[in-house]
Amino acid sequence: MVDREIIASKENRRVRDLRKLHKKKYRSRSGRFLAEGEHLVEEAVRHGQTIHSVILHEAYEHAHLDLGGLELMFVSEDVMRSLSQLETPPGIIVEVSYVPPMSSSQRVLLLDNVQDPGNLGTLIRTADAFGFDRVLLSPDTVDPFSEKVLRSAQGSTFHVGIEIRPAATAAKEFAGTVLATSLIDAEPLDGIVNPAGPLMLILGNEGGGVGRDVLDAADRRVTIGMSGASESLNVGIAGGILMHHFQA
């Protein structure tokens, strides 16, 4: 068996550079991010993402994975713990640059100032499930390549086209029907027929909803009827109901 180098110092320059990717400003500057766990590594490889390196715990069994031709970086327990953002590191991390897949743009989800990472990950995963193959995010929406969002999306990040765009501009320029969620001056979801052509569905901030300028750019406003006492739904749940109703 050929000996392999194992990086054991947390102060190794390569390790320090990777650890910087825990912060959004370095992810944005480099165009790279870290995705943890075997499932996300496999999804990134399978769906044509640009893989810069695969970081492996020195004892991680990886022979069953298709990692041929990729740079493998073996690290000690201490180094793996310094790179992982999980309480129990999975033992495998991929350093990757996002490559958006081709999308039809027939079903587009636009998210305006969504702040909770779990909500964003859920919405990306749900968009993938119901044929919304393009997801546009306003610049003030939480970073889609943060660890919590990636983990919540469960690989769907690599299945849909994700793009950062000013929400009002994206809504105005969309060549199709634009529906925005609202509690005011809105039509009940049950009364809206799924349009045959391109559709953009807009969801907004957890507390404030869709911004006024974005609402003004929409063709119609939609609300989900509720028979219970709650005044509103979590944005992830609301998005699931709406995307199921309007699925491709």
C-alpha positions as CSV (number, residue, x, y, z in Angstrom):
1,M,0.0,0.0,0.0
2,V,1.3,3.4,-1.0
3,D,1.7,5.8,2.0
4,R,-0.4,8.9,1.6
5,E,0.1,12.3,3.1
6,I,-2.1,13.1,6.0
7,I,-2.5,16.8,7.0
8,A,-2.4,17.0,10.8
9,S,-2.0,20.7,11.4
10,K,-4.9,23.0,11.6
11,E,-2.5,25.8,10.7
12,N,-1.7,24.3,7.4
13,R,-2.1,27.0,4.8
14,R,-4.5,24.9,2.7
15,V,-6.6,24.1,5.8
16,R,-6.7,27.7,6.7
17,D,-7.9,28.7,3.3
18,L,-10.6,26.0,3.4
19,R,-11.8,27.2,6.8
20,K,-12.3,30.7,5.5
21,L,-15.1,29.3,3.3
22,H,-17.2,29.1,6.5
23,K,-17.8,32.8,6.0
24,K,-20.0,34.2,3.3
25,K,-17.6,36.9,2.2
26,Y,-14.9,34.4,1.3
27,R,-17.4,32.1,-0.4
28,S,-18.6,35.1,-2.5
29,R,-15.0,36.2,-3.2
30,S,-13.7,32.8,-4.3
31,G,-16.8,31.3,-5.8
32,R,-16.2,28.2,-3.7
33,F,-18.0,26.6,-0.8
34,L,-17.9,23.4,1.3
35,A,-20.5,20.7,1.3
36,E,-20.4,18.0,4.0
37,G,-21.5,14.4,3.9
38,E,-21.4,11.6,1.5
39,H,-24.7,12.3,-0.1
40,L,-23.8,15.9,-1.0
41,V,-20.4,14.9,-2.3
42,E,-22.1,12.3,-4.5
43,E,-24.7,14.8,-5.8
44,A,-22.0,17.4,-6.5
45,V,-20.0,14.9,-8.5
46,R,-23.0,13.4,-10.3
47,H,-24.4,16.7,-11.4
48,G,-21.4,18.2,-13.0
49,Q,-20.3,20.7,-10.3
50,T,-16.7,21.9,-10.4
51,I,-14.9,19.9,-7.7
52,H,-11.7,21.4,-6.4
53,S,-10.9,18.8,-3.8
54,V,-12.5,16.2,-1.6
55,I,-11.4,16.3,2.0
56,L,-11.4,12.9,3.8
57,H,-10.8,11.9,7.4
58,E,-7.7,9.7,7.4
59,A,-9.8,6.6,8.3
60,Y,-12.7,7.3,6.0
61,E,-13.6,4.3,3.7
62,H,-14.2,5.8,0.3
63,A,-13.5,3.0,-2.1
64,H,-17.2,2.7,-3.0
65,L,-17.4,6.3,-4.1
66,D,-16.7,7.5,-7.7
67,L,-13.9,9.9,-7.0
68,G,-11.6,9.1,-9.8
69,G,-9.6,12.0,-11.1
70,L,-10.4,14.2,-8.2
71,E,-7.9,15.7,-5.7
72,L,-8.2,13.8,-2.5
73,M,-7.0,15.5,0.7
74,F,-6.6,13.3,3.8
75,V,-6.7,15.0,7.2
76,S,-6.5,14.1,10.8
77,E,-9.4,14.0,13.3
78,D,-8.5,17.5,14.6
79,V,-8.2,19.0,11.2
80,M,-11.5,17.5,10.1
81,R,-13.2,18.9,13.2
82,S,-11.8,22.3,12.4
83,L,-13.2,22.1,8.8
84,S,-16.6,20.7,9.7
85,Q,-19.5,22.8,10.9
86,L,-21.4,19.9,12.3
87,E,-21.2,18.6,15.8
88,T,-20.4,15.2,14.5
89,P,-18.2,15.6,11.4
90,P,-19.3,13.1,8.6
91,G,-15.7,12.5,7.6
92,I,-16.0,13.7,4.0
93,I,-16.3,17.3,2.7
94,V,-16.2,18.6,-0.9
95,E,-14.8,21.9,-2.0
96,V,-16.9,22.9,-4.9
97,S,-17.9,25.8,-7.2
98,Y,-21.5,25.9,-8.2
99,V,-22.3,25.2,-11.9
100,P,-26.0,25.9,-12.6
101,P,-27.8,23.2,-14.6
102,M,-29.8,24.1,-17.7
103,S,-33.3,25.1,-16.8
104,S,-36.5,25.6,-18.9
105,S,-37.6,28.7,-17.0
106,Q,-41.2,27.5,-17.4
107,R,-41.6,27.4,-13.6
108,V,-39.5,29.9,-11.6
109,L,-39.4,30.5,-7.9
110,L,-38.5,34.0,-6.8
111,L,-37.6,34.5,-3.1
112,D,-37.6,38.0,-1.7
113,N,-35.5,38.5,1.5
114,V,-36.0,35.0,3.0
115,Q,-33.7,34.9,6.0
116,D,-33.9,31.5,7.7
117,P,-31.4,28.9,6.2
118,G,-33.8,26.0,6.9
119,N,-36.6,27.7,5.1
120,L,-34.4,28.4,2.1
121,G,-33.1,24.9,1.9
122,T,-36.6,23.5,2.2
123,L,-37.8,25.8,-0.6
124,I,-35.0,24.8,-2.9
125,R,-35.7,21.1,-2.3
126,T,-39.4,21.6,-2.8
127,A,-38.8,23.6,-6.0
128,D,-36.8,20.6,-7.3
129,A,-39.6,18.2,-6.3
130,F,-42.3,20.1,-8.2
131,G,-40.6,21.1,-11.4
132,F,-39.6,24.7,-10.5
133,D,-36.1,24.3,-12.0
134,R,-35.0,27.9,-11.6
135,V,-34.7,29.7,-8.2
136,L,-34.0,33.4,-8.1
137,L,-32.9,35.0,-4.8
138,S,-32.9,38.7,-3.9
139,P,-29.5,39.9,-2.8
140,D,-30.7,40.2,0.8
141,T,-31.8,36.5,1.0
142,V,-29.7,34.2,3.1
143,D,-26.7,32.7,1.3
144,P,-27.8,29.5,-0.6
145,F,-24.3,28.0,-0.2
146,S,-24.1,28.2,3.6
147,E,-23.8,24.8,5.4
148,K,-27.3,25.0,6.9
149,V,-29.0,25.7,3.6
150,L,-27.0,23.0,1.8
151,R,-27.9,20.4,4.4
152,S,-31.6,21.4,4.3
153,A,-31.7,21.3,0.5
154,Q,-30.3,17.7,0.5
155,G,-28.6,17.9,-2.9
156,S,-31.3,19.8,-4.7
157,T,-29.0,22.8,-4.8
158,F,-27.2,21.0,-7.7
159,H,-30.5,20.1,-9.5
160,V,-31.9,23.6,-10.0
161,G,-30.6,26.9,-11.5
162,I,-29.9,29.3,-8.6
163,E,-29.3,32.9,-9.3
164,I,-29.0,36.1,-7.3
165,R,-31.1,39.0,-8.8
166,P,-32.9,42.1,-7.6
167,A,-36.4,40.8,-7.0
168,A,-38.5,43.6,-8.5
169,T,-36.4,43.7,-11.6
170,A,-36.6,39.9,-12.1
171,A,-40.4,40.1,-11.7
172,K,-40.8,42.9,-14.2
173,E,-38.6,41.2,-16.8
174,F,-40.2,37.8,-16.6
175,A,-41.9,36.7,-19.8
176,G,-44.9,35.0,-18.3
177,T,-47.4,35.1,-15.5
178,V,-46.1,36.4,-12.2
179,L,-48.0,35.5,-9.0
180,A,-46.9,36.9,-5.6
181,T,-48.1,35.7,-2.2
182,S,-49.9,38.3,-0.1
183,L,-52.5,38.6,2.7
184,I,-54.0,41.8,1.2
185,D,-56.0,42.2,-2.0
186,A,-55.2,38.6,-3.0
187,E,-57.1,35.9,-4.8
188,P,-57.7,32.5,-3.1
189,L,-55.3,29.8,-4.4
190,D,-58.2,27.4,-5.0
191,G,-59.6,29.8,-7.6
192,I,-56.5,30.2,-9.7
193,V,-56.0,27.8,-12.6
194,N,-52.4,26.6,-13.3
195,P,-51.4,28.7,-16.3
196,A,-50.2,26.9,-19.5
197,G,-47.2,29.2,-20.1
198,P,-44.3,30.3,-18.0
199,L,-45.0,31.0,-14.4
200,M,-43.1,32.9,-11.7
201,L,-44.1,32.3,-8.1
202,I,-42.9,34.9,-5.5
203,L,-42.6,34.2,-1.8
204,G,-41.2,36.7,0.8
205,N,-39.6,37.4,4.1
206,E,-40.8,35.3,7.1
207,G,-42.0,38.4,9.0
208,G,-42.7,41.0,6.4
209,G,-43.8,39.0,3.3
210,V,-43.1,40.1,-0.2
211,G,-41.7,43.7,-0.5
212,R,-44.1,46.4,-1.8
213,D,-42.0,47.1,-4.9
214,V,-42.0,43.4,-5.8
215,L,-45.7,43.0,-5.2
216,D,-46.3,45.9,-7.6
217,A,-44.4,44.1,-10.3
218,A,-46.6,41.0,-10.0
219,D,-49.6,40.3,-12.3
220,R,-51.7,38.8,-9.5
221,R,-51.6,38.2,-5.8
222,V,-52.5,34.9,-4.2
223,T,-53.3,33.7,-0.7
224,I,-53.8,30.3,0.8
225,G,-57.2,29.7,2.4
226,M,-57.0,28.3,6.0
227,S,-59.8,26.9,8.0
228,G,-58.0,27.0,11.4
229,A,-57.1,29.9,13.7
230,S,-53.6,30.6,12.5
231,E,-53.1,33.9,10.7
232,S,-50.2,32.7,8.5
233,L,-48.1,29.8,7.4
234,N,-44.3,29.2,7.6
235,V,-42.9,30.3,4.2
236,G,-41.5,26.8,3.6
237,I,-44.9,25.2,4.1
238,A,-46.6,27.9,2.1
239,G,-44.1,27.4,-0.7
240,G,-44.8,23.7,-0.7
241,I,-48.5,24.1,-1.0
242,L,-48.2,26.7,-3.8
243,M,-45.6,24.8,-5.8
244,H,-47.6,21.6,-5.6
245,H,-50.7,23.5,-6.9
246,F,-48.7,25.0,-9.8
247,Q,-46.3,22.2,-10.4
248,A,-45.0,21.7,-14.0
